[in-house]
Structures are given as structure tokens and as C-alpha cells.
Amino acid sequence: MWNRRKFLKTAIAGLIGTTGIFAFLKGYKKTYNIRDIVEYPSPILRGVSQSIDVIDDSIIALGNSMIAILRYKAPLEFFTKGSLYKGLAAPQVGIQKRLIVCGLHGEIKILINPEILEQSGTYSNSEYCLSLPRYDRKTIKRSQNVTVNYKTVENTEKILVAKNSSAALLQHEIDHLDGVLYIDY
């Protein structure tokens, strides 16, 4: 049974904890120069992104910045929407380049010039997008299996095979590079 004193102690501890979390996130945002997410109907979300010809320090910095944004957004979105985001495309941070970052197979990957080589099957997935915060989740039918060709920040060409939710994530983020949004489905 909760008495008034126990309730006040718990409330104060919660307030201190919450204040600490927000102070940490504010410091993290400043330290890592966290950019704002571009929101629909910004025209940049409808443009076709340019291929990356040279992987230099600015491209590596962009990828690392996008990873920092995902890490920053995850705790906030977890507490406000009950979910964690696993991907981000460069147009979502105002850069019209073919670069995405995705949480796949237990790690966050930077994919430069990703291209879907093969796709098969059908997979239905509930999707949401950081760039469309005023829109509800929507069930989208995508390919169940995809094979994606991309370059790493070390300029190595790689092939990534994904299925189900990982395949849907890759398709969602690659769509951003072509100006396609999940609400278009």
C-alpha cells in the first residue's frame, strides 16, 4: 500500500532521473551536433539523391552523424512512442546523397550507394517514419527477401542479404533515396 511519504519519495526520484536523462541527451545533442530530422512535406524528401563518387572524410562524417542521430532519437522515441528506429537516409537530415544507416544483424551499418539487386516473396510490415511524425503507422507490403549491393566507408563493395523486417527496413530507407515515402504505398 502506498502512503503519501512513499509516493513523494518515488515521485522525486522519478523527477531527478528524468531530469538527468534529459540533461544527458541535451549534452549528447550538443557534443555530436545532432541535426534536426527533415519533415514532410519538405521537397528534399521527394528528390532523387545523387550517387556518391568519392568516399572522403565528409561522407564518413555524414554517416557517423546519422548514427549519432539514430542513437539520440531512439531513447526519446522509445519513451514517447514505445518504439526504436533502426534506419535513417541522408535526405532525412537534409543531404541529397545516396547514403543510409541501418541497424541490421546486431550492428549499425553505413551503406553507401545501396542498390537492390534481387527481391522475392511478400512481407507485410507496419511502418512509421521519423520524417512523417504526424502520420500513423501503416501496413506496407514489401519484398520478403532482398539482396543489396553497397559500398562501405572503407570503399569496399559488399553484398547484404536480408529477409522479413530487415528487408523491409532496407527497402524503406532506399525508397527515401528515390523520393518515395511509405505513405505512397
OpenMM code with the backbone's topology and positions (N, CA, C; nanometers):
from openmm import Vec3, app, unit

residues = "MET TRP ASN ARG ARG LYS PHE LEU LYS THR ALA ILE ALA GLY LEU ILE GLY THR THR GLY ILE PHE ALA PHE LEU LYS GLY TYR LYS LYS THR TYR ASN ILE ARG ASP ILE VAL GLU TYR PRO SER PRO ILE LEU ARG GLY VAL SER GLN SER ILE ASP VAL ILE ASP ASP SER ILE ILE ALA LEU GLY ASN SER MET ILE ALA ILE LEU ARG TYR LYS ALA PRO LEU GLU PHE PHE THR LYS GLY SER LEU TYR LYS GLY LEU ALA ALA PRO GLN VAL GLY ILE GLN LYS ARG LEU ILE VAL CYS GLY LEU HIS GLY GLU ILE LYS ILE LEU ILE ASN PRO GLU ILE LEU GLU GLN SER GLY THR TYR SER ASN SER GLU TYR CYS LEU SER LEU PRO ARG TYR ASP ARG LYS THR ILE LYS ARG SER GLN ASN VAL THR VAL ASN TYR LYS THR VAL GLU ASN THR GLU LYS ILE LEU VAL ALA LYS ASN SER SER ALA ALA LEU LEU GLN HIS GLU ILE ASP HIS LEU ASP GLY VAL LEU TYR ILE ASP TYR".split()
positions = [
    Vec3(0.0845, -0.1179, 0.0000),
    Vec3(0.0000, 0.0000, 0.0000),
    Vec3(0.0888, 0.1240, 0.0000),
    Vec3(0.0559, 0.2145, -0.0862),
    Vec3(0.1331, 0.3379, -0.0964),
    Vec3(0.0836, 0.4397, 0.0061),
    Vec3(0.1766, 0.4917, 0.0825),
    Vec3(0.1390, 0.6039, 0.1664),
    Vec3(0.1933, 0.7309, 0.1026),
    Vec3(0.1563, 0.8401, 0.1573),
    Vec3(0.1924, 0.9701, 0.0967),
    Vec3(0.3434, 0.9895, 0.0902),
    Vec3(0.4133, 0.9531, 0.1965),
    Vec3(0.5594, 0.9713, 0.2030),
    Vec3(0.6292, 0.8862, 0.0961),
    Vec3(0.5895, 0.7620, 0.0835),
    Vec3(0.6490, 0.6719, -0.0157),
    Vec3(0.6217, 0.7239, -0.1572),
    Vec3(0.4995, 0.7719, -0.1786),
    Vec3(0.4636, 0.8286, -0.3078),
    Vec3(0.5517, 0.9487, -0.3422),
    Vec3(0.5707, 1.0399, -0.2482),
    Vec3(0.6540, 1.1589, -0.2715),
    Vec3(0.7991, 1.1209, -0.3002),
    Vec3(0.8535, 1.0257, -0.2257),
    Vec3(0.9910, 0.9814, -0.2495),
    Vec3(1.0064, 0.9252, -0.3914),
    Vec3(0.9103, 0.8427, -0.4307),
    Vec3(0.9140, 0.7829, -0.5644),
    Vec3(0.9000, 0.8907, -0.6722),
    Vec3(0.8109, 0.9852, -0.6514),
    Vec3(0.7908, 1.0934, -0.7480),
    Vec3(0.9157, 1.1789, -0.7614),
    Vec3(0.9793, 1.2127, -0.6501),
    Vec3(1.1021, 1.2945, -0.6535),
    Vec3(1.2141, 1.2176, -0.7221),
    Vec3(1.2289, 1.0883, -0.6913),
    Vec3(1.3324, 1.0067, -0.7561),
    Vec3(1.3083, 0.9998, -0.9065),
    Vec3(1.1827, 0.9851, -0.9464),
    Vec3(1.1499, 0.9828, -1.0891),
    Vec3(1.1812, 1.1139, -1.1570),
    Vec3(1.1505, 1.2246, -1.0896),
    Vec3(1.1795, 1.3569, -1.1442),
    Vec3(1.3295, 1.3782, -1.1612),
    Vec3(1.4071, 1.3392, -1.0610),
    Vec3(1.5536, 1.3525, -1.0696),
    Vec3(1.6073, 1.2658, -1.1828),
    Vec3(1.5578, 1.1427, -1.1935),
    Vec3(1.6022, 1.0533, -1.3007),
    Vec3(1.5690, 1.1084, -1.4374),
    Vec3(1.4474, 1.1584, -1.4538),
    Vec3(1.4053, 1.2156, -1.5820),
    Vec3(1.4875, 1.3382, -1.6167),
    Vec3(1.5116, 1.4236, -1.5196),
    Vec3(1.5940, 1.5433, -1.5418),
    Vec3(1.7340, 1.5036, -1.5852),
    Vec3(1.7884, 1.3991, -1.5215),
    Vec3(1.9221, 1.3511, -1.5586),
    Vec3(1.9274, 1.2988, -1.7006),
    Vec3(1.8248, 1.2256, -1.7415),
    Vec3(1.8189, 1.1722, -1.8779),
    Vec3(1.8151, 1.2864, -1.9788),
    Vec3(1.7290, 1.3852, -1.9543),
    Vec3(1.7181, 1.4961, -2.0485),
    Vec3(1.8446, 1.5815, -2.0503),
    Vec3(1.9125, 1.5951, -1.9367),
    Vec3(2.0397, 1.6683, -1.9334),
    Vec3(2.1448, 1.5933, -2.0153),
    Vec3(2.1475, 1.4601, -2.0004),
    Vec3(2.2415, 1.3795, -2.0780),
    Vec3(2.2146, 1.3943, -2.2271),
    Vec3(2.0861, 1.3836, -2.2674),
    Vec3(2.0517, 1.3945, -2.4088),
    Vec3(2.0840, 1.5329, -2.4647),
    Vec3(2.0645, 1.6371, -2.3841),
    Vec3(2.0976, 1.7731, -2.4281),
    Vec3(2.2485, 1.7846, -2.4526),
    Vec3(2.3280, 1.7294, -2.3628),
    Vec3(2.4735, 1.7302, -2.3801),
    Vec3(2.5165, 1.6477, -2.5005),
    Vec3(2.4527, 1.5313, -2.5192),
    Vec3(2.4825, 1.4444, -2.6324),
    Vec3(2.4524, 1.5168, -2.7632),
    Vec3(2.3375, 1.5861, -2.7680),
    Vec3(2.2967, 1.6584, -2.8889),
    Vec3(2.3985, 1.7652, -2.9248),
    Vec3(2.4480, 1.8356, -2.8248),
    Vec3(2.5461, 1.9413, -2.8487),
    Vec3(2.6820, 1.8825, -2.8885),
    Vec3(2.7258, 1.7795, -2.8184),
    Vec3(2.8563, 1.7174, -2.8451),
    Vec3(2.8633, 1.6587, -2.9854),
    Vec3(2.7575, 1.5904, -3.0270),
    Vec3(2.7579, 1.5223, -3.1560),
    Vec3(2.6895, 1.6013, -3.2667),
    Vec3(2.6588, 1.7269, -3.2396),
    Vec3(2.5984, 1.8155, -3.3396),
    Vec3(2.4809, 1.7470, -3.4101),
    Vec3(2.3841, 1.7054, -3.3310),
    Vec3(2.2686, 1.6325, -3.3825),
    Vec3(2.1821, 1.7251, -3.4671),
    Vec3(2.1616, 1.6867, -3.5911),
    Vec3(2.0778, 1.7642, -3.6838),
    Vec3(1.9305, 1.7320, -3.6603),
    Vec3(1.8460, 1.8254, -3.7004),
    Vec3(1.7023, 1.8003, -3.6960),
    Vec3(1.6645, 1.7098, -3.8123),
    Vec3(1.5608, 1.6324, -3.7930),
    Vec3(1.5075, 1.5469, -3.8987),
    Vec3(1.4206, 1.6331, -3.9903),
    Vec3(1.4428, 1.6205, -4.1212),
    Vec3(1.3619, 1.6911, -4.2204),
    Vec3(1.2238, 1.6260, -4.2218),
    Vec3(1.1214, 1.7085, -4.2141),
    Vec3(0.9855, 1.6555, -4.2084),
    Vec3(0.9079, 1.6850, -4.3359),
    Vec3(0.8189, 1.5915, -4.3696),
    Vec3(0.7269, 1.6057, -4.4811),
    Vec3(0.6356, 1.7229, -4.4522),
    Vec3(0.6118, 1.8110, -4.5469),
    Vec3(0.6225, 1.7993, -4.6919),
    Vec3(0.7476, 1.8634, -4.7536),
    Vec3(0.8585, 1.8685, -4.6826),
    Vec3(0.9795, 1.9279, -4.7392),
    Vec3(1.0114, 1.8642, -4.8751),
    Vec3(1.0412, 1.9484, -4.9764),
    Vec3(1.0693, 1.8954, -5.1108),
    Vec3(1.1922, 1.8047, -5.1172),
    Vec3(1.2845, 1.8183, -5.0231),
    Vec3(1.4051, 1.7335, -5.0266),
    Vec3(1.3683, 1.5857, -5.0114),
    Vec3(1.2578, 1.5578, -4.9444),
    Vec3(1.2146, 1.4183, -4.9264),
    Vec3(1.1590, 1.3571, -5.0541),
    Vec3(1.1299, 1.4393, -5.1521),
    Vec3(1.0754, 1.3908, -5.2795),
    Vec3(1.1786, 1.3890, -5.3915),
    Vec3(1.2999, 1.4355, -5.3631),
    Vec3(1.4039, 1.4376, -5.4655),
    Vec3(1.4763, 1.3048, -5.4772),
    Vec3(1.5411, 1.2838, -5.5915),
    Vec3(1.6249, 1.1652, -5.6124),
    Vec3(1.7667, 1.2021, -5.5703),
    Vec3(1.8232, 1.1234, -5.4811),
    Vec3(1.9558, 1.1521, -5.4259),
    Vec3(2.0670, 1.1215, -5.5256),
    Vec3(2.1759, 1.1970, -5.5118),
    Vec3(2.2920, 1.1814, -5.6002),
    Vec3(2.3819, 1.0687, -5.5516),
    Vec3(2.4362, 0.9964, -5.6467),
    Vec3(2.5315, 0.8904, -5.6174),
    Vec3(2.6576, 0.9512, -5.5558),
    Vec3(2.7227, 0.8767, -5.4703),
    Vec3(2.8470, 0.9218, -5.4070),
    Vec3(2.9635, 0.8622, -5.4846),
    Vec3(3.0429, 0.9492, -5.5470),
    Vec3(3.1552, 0.9038, -5.6287),
    Vec3(3.2829, 0.8853, -5.5473),
    Vec3(3.3036, 0.9728, -5.4483),
    Vec3(3.4254, 0.9684, -5.3675),
    Vec3(3.3866, 0.9562, -5.2207),
    Vec3(3.4406, 0.8557, -5.1550),
    Vec3(3.4152, 0.8378, -5.0125),
    Vec3(3.5283, 0.9058, -4.9374),
    Vec3(3.5012, 1.0287, -4.8946),
    Vec3(3.6022, 1.1083, -4.8241),
    Vec3(3.5582, 1.1320, -4.6798),
    Vec3(3.6332, 1.2161, -4.6101),
    Vec3(3.6032, 1.2424, -4.4692),
    Vec3(3.4639, 1.3004, -4.4485),
    Vec3(3.4152, 1.3794, -4.5451),
    Vec3(3.2816, 1.4389, -4.5281),
    Vec3(3.1727, 1.3324, -4.5356),
    Vec3(3.1907, 1.2320, -4.6190),
    Vec3(3.0926, 1.1229, -4.6299),
    Vec3(3.0975, 1.0360, -4.5041),
    Vec3(3.2169, 1.0065, -4.4566),
    Vec3(3.2316, 0.9282, -4.3333),
    Vec3(3.1704, 1.0043, -4.2163),
    Vec3(3.1956, 1.1350, -4.2098),
    Vec3(3.1384, 1.2180, -4.1025),
    Vec3(2.9857, 1.2198, -4.1109),
    Vec3(2.9315, 1.2262, -4.2323),
    Vec3(2.7866, 1.2228, -4.2500),
    Vec3(2.7299, 1.0920, -4.1952),
    Vec3(2.7896, 0.9798, -4.2315),
    Vec3(2.7439, 0.8501, -4.1816),
    Vec3(2.7496, 0.8420, -4.0295),
    Vec3(2.8597, 0.8875, -3.9716),
    Vec3(2.8732, 0.8848, -3.8254),
    Vec3(2.7733, 0.9788, -3.7583),
    Vec3(2.7487, 1.0931, -3.8205),
    Vec3(2.6498, 1.1872, -3.7678),
    Vec3(2.5103, 1.1249, -3.7698),
    Vec3(2.4787, 1.0533, -3.8758),
    Vec3(2.3479, 0.9884, -3.8861),
    Vec3(2.3330, 0.8777, -3.7816),
    Vec3(2.4404, 0.8066, -3.7526),
    Vec3(2.4364, 0.7060, -3.6456),
    Vec3(2.4108, 0.7746, -3.5120),
    Vec3(2.4773, 0.8869, -3.4882),
    Vec3(2.4566, 0.9622, -3.3635),
    Vec3(2.3116, 1.0097, -3.3530),
    Vec3(2.2532, 1.0505, -3.4656),
    Vec3(2.1130, 1.0941, -3.4657),
    Vec3(2.0217, 0.9773, -3.4281),
    Vec3(2.0468, 0.8595, -3.4856),
    Vec3(1.9658, 0.7418, -3.4505),
    Vec3(1.9766, 0.7112, -3.3018),
    Vec3(2.0973, 0.7161, -3.2490),
    Vec3(2.1163, 0.6883, -3.1058),
    Vec3(2.0468, 0.7934, -3.0206),
    Vec3(2.0489, 0.9172, -3.0645),
    Vec3(1.9839, 1.0249, -2.9917),
    Vec3(1.8319, 1.0099, -2.9966),
    Vec3(1.7791, 0.9797, -3.1159),
    Vec3(1.6341, 0.9699, -3.1323),
    Vec3(1.5769, 0.8468, -3.0630),
    Vec3(1.6522, 0.7400, -3.0561),
    Vec3(1.5991, 0.6153, -3.0011),
    Vec3(1.5427, 0.6305, -2.8600),
    Vec3(1.6168, 0.6869, -2.7621),
    Vec3(1.5580, 0.6970, -2.6275),
    Vec3(1.4352, 0.7873, -2.6237),
    Vec3(1.4402, 0.8990, -2.6944),
    Vec3(1.3258, 0.9897, -2.6950),
    Vec3(1.2038, 0.9228, -2.7538),
    Vec3(1.2205, 0.8592, -2.8686),
    Vec3(1.1081, 0.7952, -2.9349),
    Vec3(1.0598, 0.6731, -2.8570),
    Vec3(1.1509, 0.6039, -2.7906),
    Vec3(1.1101, 0.4883, -2.7116),
    Vec3(1.0133, 0.5309, -2.6015),
    Vec3(1.0459, 0.6406, -2.5331),
    Vec3(0.9599, 0.6845, -2.4231),
    Vec3(0.8335, 0.7538, -2.4716),
    Vec3(0.8369, 0.8161, -2.5896),
    Vec3(0.7182, 0.8875, -2.6359),
    Vec3(0.6297, 0.8027, -2.7268),
    Vec3(0.6876, 0.7103, -2.8023),
    Vec3(0.6080, 0.6316, -2.8964),
    Vec3(0.6198, 0.4809, -2.8726),
    Vec3(0.7077, 0.4400, -2.7806),
    Vec3(0.7206, 0.2983, -2.7496),
    Vec3(0.7890, 0.2169, -2.8571),
    Vec3(0.8734, 0.2795, -2.9371),
    Vec3(0.9430, 0.2036, -3.0412),
    Vec3(1.0814, 0.2622, -3.0647),
    Vec3(1.1669, 0.1825, -3.1234),
    Vec3(1.3013, 0.2272, -3.1574),
    Vec3(1.3162, 0.2290, -3.3086),
    Vec3(1.3831, 0.3297, -3.3588),
    Vec3(1.4033, 0.3410, -3.5026),
    Vec3(1.5344, 0.2766, -3.5395),
    Vec3(1.5375, 0.2127, -3.6540),
    Vec3(1.6532, 0.1356, -3.6930),
    Vec3(1.7199, 0.1866, -3.8183),
    Vec3(1.6694, 0.2919, -3.8800),
    Vec3(1.7291, 0.3381, -4.0037),
    Vec3(1.7075, 0.4857, -4.0278),
    Vec3(1.7949, 0.5407, -4.1128),
    Vec3(1.7880, 0.6817, -4.1480),
    Vec3(1.8561, 0.6988, -4.2835),
    Vec3(1.7961, 0.7799, -4.3683),
    Vec3(1.8524, 0.8082, -4.5002),
    Vec3(1.9000, 0.9536, -4.5029),
    Vec3(2.0050, 0.9800, -4.5800),
    Vec3(2.0638, 1.1136, -4.5862),
    Vec3(1.9623, 1.2250, -4.6168),
    Vec3(1.8654, 1.2061, -4.7068),
    Vec3(1.7679, 1.3135, -4.7295),
    Vec3(1.6906, 1.3526, -4.6030),
    Vec3(1.6786, 1.2597, -4.5092),
    Vec3(1.6077, 1.2894, -4.3846),
    Vec3(1.6843, 1.3863, -4.2948),
    Vec3(1.8117, 1.4070, -4.3242),
    Vec3(1.8901, 1.5066, -4.2498),
    Vec3(1.9308, 1.6214, -4.3418),
    Vec3(1.8622, 1.6317, -4.4568),
    Vec3(1.8825, 1.7447, -4.5466),
    Vec3(1.9949, 1.7299, -4.6470),
    Vec3(2.0472, 1.6104, -4.6660),
    Vec3(2.1579, 1.5852, -4.7592),
    Vec3(2.1082, 1.4934, -4.8706),
    Vec3(2.1145, 1.5406, -4.9934),
    Vec3(2.0622, 1.4649, -5.1075),
    Vec3(2.1703, 1.3719, -5.1649),
    Vec3(2.2208, 1.2813, -5.0820),
    Vec3(2.3221, 1.1827, -5.1209),
    Vec3(2.2687, 1.0428, -5.0964),
    Vec3(2.3218, 0.9457, -5.1713),
    Vec3(2.2768, 0.8064, -5.1599),
    Vec3(2.3530, 0.7371, -5.0470),
    Vec3(2.3077, 0.7624, -4.9257),
    Vec3(2.3692, 0.7044, -4.8068),
    Vec3(2.2590, 0.6767, -4.7052),
    Vec3(2.2611, 0.5560, -4.6487),
    Vec3(2.1683, 0.5206, -4.5427),
    Vec3(2.2457, 0.4576, -4.4281),
    Vec3(2.1890, 0.4644, -4.3086),
    Vec3(2.2418, 0.3892, -4.1955),
    Vec3(2.1271, 0.3027, -4.1443),
    Vec3(2.1593, 0.1781, -4.1102),
    Vec3(2.0561, 0.0836, -4.0657),
    Vec3(2.1108, -0.0048, -3.9548),
    Vec3(2.0260, -0.0333, -3.8579),
    Vec3(2.0570, -0.1327, -3.7560),
    Vec3(2.0184, -0.2692, -3.8087),
    Vec3(2.1182, -0.3474, -3.8458),
    Vec3(2.0948, -0.4795, -3.9052),
    Vec3(2.1878, -0.5831, -3.8430),
    Vec3(2.1342, -0.6990, -3.8156),
    Vec3(2.2144, -0.8113, -3.7670),
    Vec3(2.3006, -0.7724, -3.6462),
    Vec3(2.2437, -0.6931, -3.5549),
    Vec3(2.3132, -0.6583, -3.4314),
    Vec3(2.4135, -0.5459, -3.4399),
    Vec3(2.4211, -0.4771, -3.5524),
    Vec3(2.5134, -0.3637, -3.5636),
    Vec3(2.4545, -0.2574, -3.6552),
    Vec3(2.5041, -0.1359, -3.6391),
    Vec3(2.4586, -0.0280, -3.7267),
    Vec3(2.5551, -0.0205, -3.8439),
    Vec3(2.4996, -0.0290, -3.9633),
    Vec3(2.5815, -0.0274, -4.0852),
    Vec3(2.5589, 0.1024, -4.1609),
    Vec3(2.6664, 0.1512, -4.2224),
    Vec3(2.6578, 0.2639, -4.3145),
    Vec3(2.6644, 0.2045, -4.4546),
    Vec3(2.5593, 0.2286, -4.5339),
    Vec3(2.5534, 0.1770, -4.6703),
    Vec3(2.5589, 0.2941, -4.7678),
    Vec3(2.6616, 0.2938, -4.8502),
    Vec3(2.6813, 0.3996, -4.9490),
    Vec3(2.6394, 0.3459, -5.0860),
    Vec3(2.5599, 0.4249, -5.1575),
    Vec3(2.5062, 0.3865, -5.2890),
    Vec3(2.4379, 0.2494, -5.2862),
    Vec3(2.3490, 0.2249, -5.1888),
    Vec3(2.2831, 0.0934, -5.1842),
    Vec3(2.1906, 0.0744, -5.3039),
    Vec3(2.1923, -0.0474, -5.3547),
    Vec3(2.1098, -0.0805, -5.4706),
    Vec3(2.0538, -0.2208, -5.4514),
    Vec3(1.9236, -0.2336, -5.4671),
    Vec3(1.8613, -0.3652, -5.4554),
    Vec3(1.8867, -0.4420, -5.5842),
    Vec3(1.9553, -0.5560, -5.5703),
    Vec3(1.9866, -0.6400, -5.6862),
    Vec3(1.8779, -0.7433, -5.7118),
    Vec3(1.8267, -0.8029, -5.6047),
    Vec3(1.7248, -0.9066, -5.6167),
    Vec3(1.6229, -0.8891, -5.5054),
    Vec3(1.4990, -0.9257, -5.5364),
    Vec3(1.3952, -0.9268, -5.4348),
    Vec3(1.2946, -1.0353, -5.4681),
    Vec3(1.2403, -1.0962, -5.3638),
    Vec3(1.1423, -1.2022, -5.3849),
    Vec3(1.0500, -1.2129, -5.2649),
    Vec3(0.9387, -1.2789, -5.2870),
    Vec3(0.8427, -1.3020, -5.1804),
    Vec3(0.7660, -1.1766, -5.1421),
    Vec3(0.6751, -1.1929, -5.0481),
    Vec3(0.5940, -1.0815, -4.9992),
    Vec3(0.5968, -1.0824, -4.8475),
    Vec3(0.6127, -0.9636, -4.7912),
    Vec3(0.6179, -0.9474, -4.6464),
    Vec3(0.5395, -0.8225, -4.6096),
    Vec3(0.4454, -0.8348, -4.5178),
    Vec3(0.3690, -0.7196, -4.4702),
    Vec3(0.4282, -0.6728, -4.3386),
    Vec3(0.4472, -0.5416, -4.3280),
    Vec3(0.5150, -0.4839, -4.2132),
    Vec3(0.4495, -0.3510, -4.1771),
    Vec3(0.4339, -0.3256, -4.0494),
    Vec3(0.3828, -0.1970, -4.0025),
    Vec3(0.4989, -0.0985, -4.0007),
    Vec3(0.4835, 0.0143, -4.0725),
    Vec3(0.5925, 0.1100, -4.0839),
    Vec3(0.5542, 0.2464, -4.0295),
    Vec3(0.6579, 0.3179, -3.9921),
    Vec3(0.6485, 0.4547, -3.9430),
    Vec3(0.7759, 0.5234, -3.9893),
    Vec3(0.7770, 0.6557, -3.9907),
    Vec3(0.8947, 0.7266, -4.0389),
    Vec3(0.9183, 0.8518, -3.9560),
    Vec3(1.0436, 0.8738, -3.9199),
    Vec3(1.0804, 0.9941, -3.8440),
    Vec3(1.0467, 1.1222, -3.9194),
    Vec3(1.0466, 1.1176, -4.0512),
    Vec3(1.0177, 1.2368, -4.1316),
    Vec3(0.8676, 1.2629, -4.1474),
    Vec3(0.7861, 1.1717, -4.0991),
    Vec3(0.6404, 1.1885, -4.1077),
    Vec3(0.5770, 1.1702, -3.9692),
    Vec3(0.6143, 1.2552, -3.8733),
    Vec3(0.5686, 1.2342, -3.7354),
    Vec3(0.4185, 1.2503, -3.7156),
    Vec3(0.3514, 1.3168, -3.8067),
    Vec3(0.2081, 1.3380, -3.7913),
    Vec3(0.1243, 1.2279, -3.8586),
    Vec3(0.1919, 1.1304, -3.9144),
    Vec3(0.1226, 1.0204, -3.9819),
    Vec3(0.1276, 0.8957, -3.8950),
    Vec3(0.0232, 0.8174, -3.9031),
    Vec3(0.0161, 0.6924, -3.8269),
    Vec3(0.0954, 0.5832, -3.8968),
    Vec3(0.1209, 0.4779, -3.8210),
    Vec3(0.1816, 0.3583, -3.8792),
    Vec3(0.0905, 0.3076, -3.9898),
    Vec3(0.1513, 0.2411, -4.0864),
    Vec3(0.0757, 0.1873, -4.1982),
    Vec3(0.1348, 0.0514, -4.2334),
    Vec3(0.0498, -0.0457, -4.2611),
    Vec3(0.0977, -0.1770, -4.3027),
    Vec3(0.1294, -0.1714, -4.4516),
    Vec3(0.2543, -0.2047, -4.4834),
    Vec3(0.3052, -0.1977, -4.6199),
    Vec3(0.3447, -0.3385, -4.6647),
    Vec3(0.3121, -0.3728, -4.7890),
    Vec3(0.3590, -0.4987, -4.8478),
    Vec3(0.4882, -0.4702, -4.9214),
    Vec3(0.5915, -0.5412, -4.8827),
    Vec3(0.7235, -0.5275, -4.9459),
    Vec3(0.7756, -0.6665, -4.9801),
    Vec3(0.8927, -0.6699, -5.0403),
    Vec3(0.9556, -0.7988, -5.0703),
    Vec3(1.0057, -0.8619, -4.9414),
    Vec3(0.9879, -0.9921, -4.9308),
    Vec3(1.0308, -1.0646, -4.8117),
    Vec3(1.1822, -1.0833, -4.8072),
    Vec3(1.2437, -1.0969, -4.9228),
    Vec3(1.3882, -1.1202, -4.9323),
    Vec3(1.4486, -1.0167, -5.0271),
    Vec3(1.5584, -0.9550, -4.9843),
    Vec3(1.6297, -0.8630, -5.0731),
    Vec3(1.7794, -0.8894, -5.0663),
    Vec3(1.8429, -0.8641, -5.1785),
    Vec3(1.9885, -0.8669, -5.1866),
    Vec3(2.0303, -0.7261, -5.2271),
    Vec3(2.1135, -0.6639, -5.1446),
    Vec3(2.1538, -0.5250, -5.1663),
    Vec3(2.3041, -0.5173, -5.1870),
    Vec3(2.3432, -0.4451, -5.2907),
    Vec3(2.4835, -0.4155, -5.3175),
    Vec3(2.5106, -0.2748, -5.2637),
    Vec3(2.6230, -0.2553, -5.1956),
    Vec3(2.6574, -0.1233, -5.1419),
    Vec3(2.8082, -0.1121, -5.1206),
    Vec3(2.8531, 0.0077, -5.0902),
    Vec3(2.9930, 0.0302, -5.0529),
    Vec3(2.9994, 0.0681, -4.9062),
    Vec3(3.1088, 0.0278, -4.8426),
    Vec3(3.1342, 0.0633, -4.7035),
    Vec3(3.2126, 0.1937, -4.6989),
    Vec3(3.2323, 0.2475, -4.5792),
    Vec3(3.3128, 0.3697, -4.5661),
    Vec3(3.4591, 0.3438, -4.6013),
    Vec3(3.4986, 0.2173, -4.6038),
    Vec3(3.6354, 0.1808, -4.6463),
    Vec3(3.6447, 0.1645, -4.7972),
    Vec3(3.5348, 0.1968, -4.8685),
    Vec3(3.5263, 0.1879, -5.0144),
    Vec3(3.5326, 0.0431, -5.0640),
    Vec3(3.4818, -0.0477, -4.9826),
    Vec3(3.4743, -0.1891, -5.0196),
    Vec3(3.3322, -0.2203, -5.0642),
    Vec3(3.3204, -0.2885, -5.1763),
    Vec3(3.1879, -0.3274, -5.2237),
    Vec3(3.1434, -0.4520, -5.1492),
    Vec3(3.0179, -0.4513, -5.1031),
    Vec3(2.9642, -0.5636, -5.0266),
    Vec3(2.8250, -0.5981, -5.0759),
    Vec3(2.7848, -0.7197, -5.0435),
    Vec3(2.6502, -0.7687, -5.0717),
    Vec3(2.5863, -0.8019, -4.9369),
    Vec3(2.4637, -0.7579, -4.9193),
    Vec3(2.3901, -0.7836, -4.7961),
    Vec3(2.2604, -0.8547, -4.8329),
    Vec3(2.2348, -0.9680, -4.7673),
    Vec3(2.1119, -1.0422, -4.7890),
    Vec3(2.0269, -1.0253, -4.6633),
    Vec3(1.9018, -0.9847, -4.6824),
    Vec3(1.8137, -0.9615, -4.5679),
    Vec3(1.6763, -1.0194, -4.5969),
    Vec3(1.6054, -1.0517, -4.4891),
    Vec3(1.4697, -1.1014, -4.5062),
    Vec3(1.3781, -1.0418, -4.3996),
    Vec3(1.2493, -1.0499, -4.4276),
    Vec3(1.1436, -1.0030, -4.3383),
    Vec3(1.1638, -0.8576, -4.2956),
    Vec3(1.1680, -0.8294, -4.1640),
    Vec3(1.1737, -0.6902, -4.1176),
    Vec3(1.3021, -0.6201, -4.1605),
    Vec3(1.4131, -0.6923, -4.1683),
    Vec3(1.5386, -0.6301, -4.2145),
    Vec3(1.5290, -0.5923, -4.3620),
    Vec3(1.4654, -0.6781, -4.4414),
    Vec3(1.4455, -0.6475, -4.5834),
    Vec3(1.3535, -0.5271, -4.5989),
    Vec3(1.2470, -0.5220, -4.5175),
    Vec3(1.1539, -0.4081, -4.5227),
    Vec3(1.2251, -0.2783, -4.4838),
    Vec3(1.3095, -0.2850, -4.3825),
    Vec3(1.3858, -0.1668, -4.3399),
    Vec3(1.4746, -0.1152, -4.4525),
    Vec3(1.5478, -0.2038, -4.5156),
    Vec3(1.6349, -0.1629, -4.6265),
    Vec3(1.5534, -0.1005, -4.7394),
    Vec3(1.4410, -0.1618, -4.7739),
    Vec3(1.3569, -0.1079, -4.8812),
    Vec3(1.3024, 0.0301, -4.8437),
    Vec3(1.2606, 0.0465, -4.7188),
    Vec3(1.2081, 0.1748, -4.6710),
    Vec3(1.3145, 0.2842, -4.6844),
    Vec3(1.4363, 0.2550, -4.6375),
    Vec3(1.5433, 0.3563, -4.6413),
    Vec3(1.5900, 0.3841, -4.7840),
    Vec3(1.5998, 0.2817, -4.8669),
    Vec3(1.6399, 0.3022, -5.0068),
    Vec3(1.5326, 0.3806, -5.0809),
    Vec3(1.4052, 0.3576, -5.0478),
    Vec3(1.2975, 0.4380, -5.1056),
    Vec3(1.3220, 0.5872, -5.0825),
    Vec3(1.3687, 0.6233, -4.9627),
    Vec3(1.3964, 0.7643, -4.9325),
    Vec3(1.4948, 0.8246, -5.0335),
    Vec3(1.5895, 0.7452, -5.0792),
    Vec3(1.6906, 0.7945, -5.1733),
    Vec3(1.6303, 0.8242, -5.3102),
    Vec3(1.5129, 0.7680, -5.3358),
    Vec3(1.4442, 0.7892, -5.4630),
    Vec3(1.3211, 0.8781, -5.4490),
    Vec3(1.3058, 0.9412, -5.3326),
    Vec3(1.1939, 1.0337, -5.3112),
    Vec3(1.0607, 0.9650, -5.2856),
    Vec3(1.0648, 0.8381, -5.2459),
    Vec3(0.9430, 0.7621, -5.2195),
    Vec3(0.9253, 0.7496, -5.0679),
    Vec3(0.8027, 0.7735, -5.0213),
    Vec3(0.7711, 0.7662, -4.8793),
    Vec3(0.6721, 0.6528, -4.8540),
    Vec3(0.6692, 0.6031, -4.7321),
    Vec3(0.5810, 0.4898, -4.7035),
    Vec3(0.4336, 0.5237, -4.7244),
    Vec3(0.3975, 0.6499, -4.7160),
    Vec3(0.2581, 0.6884, -4.7391),
    Vec3(0.2190, 0.6768, -4.8860),
    Vec3(0.3176, 0.6565, -4.9739),
    Vec3(0.2901, 0.6405, -5.1170),
    Vec3(0.2368, 0.5011, -5.1502),
    Vec3(0.2493, 0.4089, -5.0565),
    Vec3(0.2054, 0.2707, -5.0823),
    Vec3(0.0602, 0.2548, -5.0469),
] * unit.nanometer
topology = app.Topology()
chain = topology.addChain("A")
for resn in residues:
    res = topology.addResidue(resn, chain)
    for name in ("N", "CA", "C"):
        topology.addAtom(name, app.Element.getBySymbol(name[0]), res)
